[in-house]
Amino acid sequence: MILHTTVPYELIFPTAINLYDEQKMVTFNGIPVIVQQDQQGYRVVRVLSSDPQHYMNDSITPGQYLSDFI
């Protein structure tokens, strides 16, 4: 099936809602982030801050594991 549309892929084929149940919002060093827990610890999924400087912080980039947390 080919769709010729300007509608984003995520709206046409939404992600299963149960994948979001594994994620939670936490504050790490005063920065709000979405994390997902696995065997290695808490992995950053998304940074929710409106401060551009927080996105330059290497310790909370998506994919990083949070140290000294919980």
WOMOFEN-V782613 format. One record per pair of residues at least 24 apart in sequence whose C-alpha atoms are under 6 Angstrom apart, sorted by the first residue. I is the first residue (numbers start at 1). J is the second residue. D is the distance in whole Angstrom. If there is no record, write none. Layout:
i: <I I>
j: <J J>
d: <D D>
This chain:
i: <42>
j: <66>
d: <6>
